[in-house]
């Protein structure tokens, strides 16, 4: 069975975002959710746990937030980019 991820247009960048939104502009309607890294039920869309810290690869050019996946940010660039 195929599982579809609900998407919506981000009001910050007008791009498609997951049901929880981009970290730059998260959606509170999708709370709580289960963190895929620590398995805890979380009420904060911008949750960061210890298991995530070593995996962070992107920073948003617009707001400076860090993320593991580029799809979680409005304007992602690799952290190690100059």
Phi, psi and omega in degrees: 000134179274131176257128181260140177267127179290135181236164175206167179275125180290129180289344180279313185242354182066011176275167177285136179232161178292175180302333178272352179083182174278155177296335178293328182212075183288156177260127181278345180294337183270010181269152351282166175224166178261123179294128181287349182258322181246355178063016177272153174276124190241141177255001183244116182297337181260025180304135173226127178243168181305322181294338181274332190304317180287346184261355182296126184233346186231152173231145179274126178295335185277314186239350177084004179288149180260150179207160177278319183249141179296333181289353181270356184234156179286315181228073185285141170223147178302141181302323183275006178286141180274000000 
